[in-house]
C-alpha cells in the first residue's frame, strides 16, 4: 500500500511541478541556447531518517522532478546542524541545505557563498529552546546571569538565547555564551560542564525527554529565526528552475505530512540510533503535522531575515550587520531558466 501511495504522490508532484515551472516563464521568453550548460547537481545535506526530505530520498521523488529541469541531487552525509557543516560547504561537498536564518547569516559573515532561496512562517512546534540539567536551580531565563550557556555561535542556538534574553530584558553580556556544536554540547550538558543549553531539533527533544528543565521554548519567543533552505549562489544563478522545482516538491510533501505525519517517521529504519519511538515519536509526528510550508521569500520575510542579522550583530556574534538582500536570493527576479521537459 505504501508503494502504491508513493507512486501516486510522485504523479501528483510531477503535475504540480510541471505547472509551477510553466507558470514562471513569461510567454515568448527565449530558452537557453545550450541546456547542458545549465545542469546543476544539488549536493544536499542528508535528511536522515525523519521528515519529508527523508521520504523524498527514499522514493527518489526529487530525482525524478529535478531531471525535468536539467538538474539532479546527491544526498551527502552531514552533521545535524548547518553551522557544523561549514568545511563541507566551503569545499563544495555540500552545496545546498536546510537551516534556520541565523546559521546562514553566520556563514555569510565568514564569506560562505550561500543564500536563502525558500522560507517558512514561524512554527508553533516545541522543537527548540533553552534547557538546564535535571535538578538544576536554573529554572528560568532570569536565572542565567553569571551562568555558562552552550550555543552554536552565530547560529540557531545563539539566536534563541539572545532572543530570550532580549525579551526578559536580561543583558546578554551578563551570560557567558560557550561556543560549541550540538553533538559536543550534548556531552557537556550531560556531564554538568555547562549550566544551560540553547538548542534545537532532536538535541532539544531528547534533553527534555531525559528530564531537563525548559527555561524557554522558541515558539513562545516571537522568533524571526524561521526554517529556510539555502544553496550556493553560483548554482542558484545557473539554474533557478531547479530550485523552484525543489520548493514545489518540498511544499507538496509538507502538505502530505500535515495529513499523514506518520508516513514521514522512521522512513528508512525503525531500529537503531536514528529511529524514534515512544514520546519522541509522538513529538516528531506533531511537529510534522504542524510544519510550516516554505515558499519564495516575500518582502515581509526579508524584514524577518534582517531582524535576525541585526540581533546577531548587536550582540557581537557577527562583525557586520548583513542586509537582507545579501542573505536572500530572489528566485522571482531570476531568469525562468530551463523549462520542464
Backbone torsions as a table, in degrees:
resi	resn	phi	psi	omega
1	UNK	NA	-41.7	-179.5
2	UNK	-61.3	-42.8	-179.7
3	UNK	-64.0	-40.2	-179.2
4	UNK	-65.9	-42.2	177.6
5	UNK	-65.6	-37.2	179.9
6	UNK	-63.8	-41.1	178.1
7	UNK	-62.1	-41.6	177.3
8	UNK	-61.4	-42.1	179.3
9	UNK	-61.1	-40.0	179.1
10	UNK	-62.2	-42.9	-179.8
11	UNK	-63.3	-43.2	179.4
12	UNK	-63.0	-43.6	-179.6
13	UNK	-64.2	-39.3	-179.9
14	UNK	-60.7	-45.1	179.0
15	UNK	-63.9	-45.0	-177.6
16	UNK	-63.0	-44.2	-176.9
17	UNK	-69.6	-38.0	178.4
18	UNK	-62.6	-41.8	178.4
19	UNK	-65.0	-42.2	-177.9
20	UNK	-62.8	-42.2	-179.0
21	UNK	-68.3	-39.4	178.7
22	UNK	-63.0	-32.6	-176.3
23	UNK	-74.8	-19.4	-174.7
24	UNK	-83.2	-19.8	-174.8
25	UNK	-92.0	120.7	176.1
26	UNK	-61.0	146.9	-178.7
27	UNK	-58.0	134.1	175.7
28	UNK	80.9	1.3	-179.0
29	UNK	-67.3	136.0	-177.9
30	UNK	-70.3	141.5	176.5
31	UNK	-82.8	162.6	177.1
32	UNK	-62.4	141.5	-176.8
33	UNK	-68.8	-35.9	-178.5
34	UNK	-126.9	97.0	-175.7
35	UNK	-59.3	-34.9	-177.6
36	UNK	-60.7	-29.3	-179.9
37	UNK	-65.5	-17.9	-175.3
38	UNK	-102.0	6.1	179.8
39	UNK	-66.9	132.9	176.2
40	UNK	-129.4	149.1	174.0
41	UNK	-113.8	114.5	175.4
42	UNK	-79.3	113.0	175.9
43	UNK	-96.3	89.4	-167.6
44	UNK	-95.5	138.6	177.3
45	UNK	-59.3	133.7	-172.4
46	UNK	-60.6	133.5	-175.9
47	UNK	-80.5	-6.5	178.4
48	UNK	79.0	-142.0	-169.0
49	UNK	-110.1	-1.0	-174.0
50	UNK	-136.5	141.0	171.3
51	UNK	110.7	169.9	-176.1
52	UNK	-63.4	-35.0	179.9
53	UNK	-74.2	-31.1	173.0
54	UNK	-62.2	-42.4	177.4
55	UNK	-64.2	-42.2	178.2
56	UNK	-61.9	-39.6	178.5
57	UNK	-63.4	-47.3	-177.9
58	UNK	-61.6	-41.6	-176.0
59	UNK	-91.3	-1.3	178.6
60	UNK	57.9	37.3	-178.1
61	UNK	-70.3	-46.7	-179.8
62	UNK	-67.1	-35.6	177.3
63	UNK	-56.3	-45.0	-177.8
64	UNK	-67.6	-42.5	-175.7
65	UNK	-75.7	-38.7	179.7
66	UNK	-67.2	-30.5	178.5
67	UNK	-59.4	-27.8	-179.0
68	UNK	-71.7	-17.3	179.8
69	UNK	-121.2	31.1	173.7
70	UNK	60.0	46.3	178.8
71	UNK	-143.1	163.4	176.7
72	UNK	-144.9	172.5	-177.6
73	UNK	-136.9	140.8	171.9
74	UNK	-122.6	139.2	-179.2
75	UNK	-99.7	118.1	-172.1
76	UNK	-107.4	127.8	176.6
77	UNK	-54.5	136.2	-173.7
78	UNK	-150.9	160.6	174.4
79	UNK	-70.5	164.8	-174.7
80	UNK	-81.8	8.5	177.9
81	UNK	-136.0	135.6	179.7
82	UNK	-52.7	-45.8	-175.2
83	UNK	-68.1	-13.7	177.4
84	UNK	-86.7	-2.2	-175.8
85	UNK	-112.9	17.7	-175.5
86	UNK	-57.9	-42.3	-177.9
87	UNK	-59.9	-45.5	179.6
88	UNK	-65.4	-34.0	178.5
89	UNK	-71.8	-38.1	179.0
90	UNK	-66.2	-34.2	-179.9
91	UNK	-84.5	-10.7	-177.5
92	UNK	89.6	1.8	177.9
93	UNK	-64.6	-31.6	170.9
94	UNK	-122.5	127.7	178.9
95	UNK	-124.0	6.6	176.5
96	UNK	-156.0	145.3	-176.4
97	UNK	-166.0	148.9	167.5
98	UNK	-73.4	158.4	-177.6
99	UNK	-170.3	-174.0	160.5
100	UNK	-105.5	174.7	-179.5
101	UNK	-61.1	-46.1	-169.1
102	UNK	-57.8	-46.5	-179.0
103	UNK	-66.5	-27.5	175.2
104	UNK	-67.9	-42.3	176.0
105	UNK	-60.8	-45.8	178.5
106	UNK	-60.7	-39.1	178.9
107	UNK	-66.0	-42.1	178.5
108	UNK	-63.5	-33.2	178.1
109	UNK	-65.8	-18.6	176.0
110	UNK	-108.0	21.6	172.5
111	UNK	68.9	22.3	171.0
112	UNK	-72.3	133.1	-172.1
113	UNK	-90.9	55.9	176.2
114	UNK	-110.6	153.2	170.6
115	UNK	-140.1	154.9	176.3
116	UNK	-77.0	130.7	176.2
117	UNK	-118.7	-11.1	173.1
118	UNK	-145.1	155.4	-173.1
119	UNK	-152.3	150.9	178.3
120	UNK	-115.2	174.3	175.0
121	UNK	-78.9	164.9	173.2
122	UNK	-55.9	145.1	-176.8
123	UNK	-103.2	146.4	175.1
124	UNK	-101.5	16.7	178.1
125	UNK	-78.3	152.5	179.1
126	UNK	-97.7	78.6	-178.0
127	UNK	-134.4	15.9	176.5
128	UNK	-158.9	148.8	178.7
129	UNK	165.9	-162.1	-178.3
130	UNK	-117.2	131.8	-178.4
131	UNK	-129.5	155.5	171.0
132	UNK	-124.8	157.7	-176.4
133	UNK	-62.1	150.9	175.5
134	UNK	-54.3	132.0	-179.5
135	UNK	87.6	-4.4	179.9
136	UNK	-71.9	152.9	174.7
137	UNK	-85.5	-5.6	177.4
138	UNK	-84.0	105.1	-171.3
139	UNK	-120.1	-10.9	179.0
140	UNK	-147.6	166.8	-177.0
141	UNK	-59.9	-36.4	-178.5
142	UNK	-69.7	-6.5	174.5
143	UNK	-87.8	-2.5	-171.2
144	UNK	-80.4	-24.4	177.9
145	UNK	-52.2	133.7	-178.1
146	UNK	83.2	-2.0	-177.5
147	UNK	-101.7	161.7	177.7
148	UNK	-101.7	121.3	-177.6
149	UNK	-120.0	124.6	178.8
150	UNK	-76.4	133.3	175.6
151	UNK	-142.7	151.9	165.3
152	UNK	-86.4	110.6	-166.5
153	UNK	-59.0	138.8	179.8
154	UNK	53.7	38.4	-178.9
155	UNK	-147.1	-163.0	-166.5
156	UNK	-65.1	-43.4	178.2
157	UNK	-62.4	-40.2	177.8
158	UNK	-61.4	-47.5	-179.8
159	UNK	-60.5	-46.6	-177.7
160	UNK	-57.9	-44.8	179.2
161	UNK	-62.5	-48.3	-178.5
162	UNK	-62.2	-38.9	179.9
163	UNK	-67.7	-41.1	178.9
164	UNK	-64.9	-42.2	178.2
165	UNK	-63.8	-41.7	178.8
166	UNK	-59.6	-45.1	-177.6
167	UNK	-67.8	-31.8	179.7
168	UNK	-91.8	3.7	179.7
169	UNK	58.1	38.5	174.5
170	UNK	-99.6	122.7	-179.6
171	UNK	-59.9	129.2	-179.7
172	UNK	-60.9	-31.4	-179.1
173	UNK	-67.0	-14.9	-179.7
174	UNK	-83.1	-6.9	-178.8
175	UNK	-115.5	136.4	176.8
176	UNK	-88.7	112.1	176.0
177	UNK	-86.1	123.7	-178.7
178	UNK	-101.0	110.4	-177.0
179	UNK	-76.6	111.6	-177.4
180	UNK	-156.0	137.6	-178.8
181	UNK	-72.5	152.9	-173.3
182	UNK	-52.1	-44.1	-178.7
183	UNK	-60.0	-41.3	178.0
184	UNK	-73.2	-34.4	178.6
185	UNK	-63.9	-33.3	179.3
186	UNK	-59.5	-41.9	179.6
187	UNK	-69.1	-41.5	178.8
188	UNK	-63.7	-37.8	179.1
189	UNK	-66.3	-43.8	-177.1
190	UNK	-67.1	-28.3	-177.2
191	UNK	-100.3	6.7	175.3
192	UNK	75.4	19.5	-179.6
193	UNK	-80.5	-12.0	175.1
194	UNK	-129.8	156.4	-176.9
195	UNK	-88.2	-25.4	180.0
196	UNK	-158.6	169.1	-174.8
197	UNK	-144.5	126.2	175.2
198	UNK	-102.2	112.2	-169.4
199	UNK	-150.8	-169.6	-167.7
200	UNK	-158.9	170.6	174.1
201	UNK	59.7	-143.3	-176.2
202	UNK	-64.2	-26.4	178.5
203	UNK	-65.1	-42.4	178.8
204	UNK	-69.5	-50.5	-175.8
205	UNK	-64.6	-35.2	178.0
206	UNK	-68.4	-42.7	178.7
207	UNK	-60.7	-43.0	179.2
208	UNK	-64.2	-43.7	179.0
209	UNK	-59.1	-34.5	-177.7
210	UNK	-85.6	10.3	171.8
211	UNK	100.6	9.1	179.9
212	UNK	-64.0	150.0	173.6
213	UNK	-79.2	135.8	178.3
214	UNK	-98.1	113.6	-179.5
215	UNK	-86.9	-32.9	-179.2
216	UNK	-159.4	147.2	175.1
217	UNK	-117.2	132.9	-174.6
218	UNK	-56.1	-37.6	-176.6
219	UNK	-64.1	-13.7	179.1
220	UNK	-102.8	7.4	-175.3
221	UNK	-103.6	4.3	-172.7
222	UNK	51.6	50.5	-175.9
223	UNK	-71.6	140.4	171.9
224	UNK	-97.2	-2.1	-174.1
225	UNK	-87.1	67.6	-171.5
226	UNK	-80.8	169.6	179.0
227	UNK	-71.4	136.4	-179.7
228	UNK	-139.1	171.5	167.1
229	UNK	-128.2	138.6	-175.5
230	UNK	-132.5	163.8	-179.5
231	UNK	-155.9	165.0	175.8
232	UNK	-60.7	134.1	-174.5
233	UNK	-60.9	-37.4	-179.0
234	UNK	-61.4	-40.4	178.0
235	UNK	-66.9	-41.9	179.6
236	UNK	-59.6	-40.0	179.6
237	UNK	-73.1	-35.5	-173.9
238	UNK	-70.1	-39.4	-176.8
239	UNK	-147.9	76.0	179.5
240	UNK	-58.0	-29.9	-178.6
241	UNK	-61.0	-32.5	179.3
242	UNK	-62.2	-37.2	-176.6
243	UNK	-82.8	-28.8	170.6
244	UNK	-64.2	-40.8	177.2
245	UNK	-63.0	-43.7	178.7
246	UNK	-57.0	-46.2	-179.4
247	UNK	-61.5	-44.6	-178.4
248	UNK	-63.0	-44.2	179.4
249	UNK	-65.5	-46.7	-179.0
250	UNK	-60.0	-42.6	179.7
251	UNK	-61.3	-43.7	178.9
252	UNK	-63.0	-38.6	179.7
253	UNK	-68.9	-40.1	177.9
254	UNK	-63.4	-40.3	175.8
255	UNK	-60.9	-41.0	176.7
256	UNK	-62.6	-39.1	177.9
257	UNK	-64.3	-31.5	175.9
258	UNK	-62.1	-37.1	-178.1
259	UNK	-85.6	-36.9	-175.1
260	UNK	-132.4	66.1	-173.6
261	UNK	-62.7	-28.0	-178.3
262	UNK	-65.1	-25.1	-178.7
263	UNK	-62.7	-26.1	-174.1
264	UNK	-98.6	13.8	177.4
265	UNK	-105.6	142.5	178.8
266	UNK	47.1	53.0	-172.7
267	UNK	-63.0	-40.8	-177.2
268	UNK	-101.1	-31.6	-178.9
269	UNK	-157.3	147.1	175.0
270	UNK	-108.1	19.6	178.6
271	UNK	-131.9	158.3	175.8
272	UNK	89.1	-177.0	-172.3
273	UNK	-67.8	-21.3	-179.8
274	UNK	-89.8	-8.1	-179.4
275	UNK	-80.6	148.3	175.8
276	UNK	-116.4	146.3	-179.0
277	UNK	-152.2	172.1	175.4
278	UNK	57.5	-133.2	-176.8
279	UNK	-62.5	-40.1	-179.9
280	UNK	-65.1	-34.6	177.6
281	UNK	-66.0	-42.1	179.0
282	UNK	-64.6	-37.6	176.3
283	UNK	-64.0	-43.7	-179.8
284	UNK	-63.3	-38.8	178.5
285	UNK	-63.7	-45.0	179.5
286	UNK	-66.1	-38.9	177.4
287	UNK	-63.0	-39.5	178.0
288	UNK	-66.6	-40.6	-179.2
289	UNK	-62.8	-27.9	-174.8
290	UNK	-114.0	11.7	-176.8
291	UNK	-63.4	137.2	178.7
292	UNK	-71.2	147.1	177.7
293	UNK	-89.5	127.9	-179.0
294	UNK	-84.3	157.7	-176.8
295	UNK	-151.3	173.6	170.8
296	UNK	-64.5	131.2	-176.6
297	UNK	-59.4	139.5	177.2
298	UNK	-98.0	178.1	176.2
299	UNK	-60.5	-40.0	178.4
300	UNK	-64.5	-37.1	177.3
301	UNK	-63.6	-38.3	179.8
302	UNK	-64.7	-33.3	175.1
303	UNK	-62.3	-44.5	178.8
304	UNK	-60.4	-44.4	178.6
305	UNK	-60.7	-43.8	178.4
306	UNK	-61.9	-36.3	177.8
307	UNK	-62.6	-40.0	179.1
308	UNK	-64.1	-46.7	179.9
309	UNK	-58.9	-43.0	-177.8
310	UNK	-65.2	-42.0	-179.7
311	UNK	-62.8	-42.1	178.7
312	UNK	-65.7	-40.7	179.5
313	UNK	-67.0	-45.0	-177.5
314	UNK	-60.6	-23.4	-177.4
315	UNK	-110.3	16.2	172.0
316	UNK	77.2	11.7	179.5
317	UNK	-75.8	-29.9	174.7
318	UNK	-129.9	158.1	-171.7
319	UNK	-94.2	-0.6	173.1
320	UNK	-151.8	151.6	179.0
321	UNK	-82.8	104.6	-173.5
322	UNK	-82.8	127.1	-179.0
323	UNK	-69.0	150.2	-177.2
324	UNK	-58.0	-35.5	-178.6
325	UNK	-67.1	-20.1	174.4
326	UNK	-82.4	-16.3	-174.0
327	UNK	-101.0	-31.5	-173.7
328	UNK	-106.8	132.1	174.0
329	UNK	-95.4	128.1	-175.4
330	UNK	-90.2	92.7	178.7
331	UNK	-64.8	-30.3	-179.9
332	UNK	-65.0	-28.6	-179.1
333	UNK	-92.3	-8.0	-178.0
334	UNK	-77.3	156.7	175.4
335	UNK	-57.6	153.7	-179.0
336	UNK	-62.5	-32.4	175.6
337	UNK	74.2	-153.5	-175.2
338	UNK	-67.4	135.8	178.2
339	UNK	-93.1	152.7	-180.0
340	UNK	-60.9	137.1	-179.4
341	UNK	-90.3	NA	NA
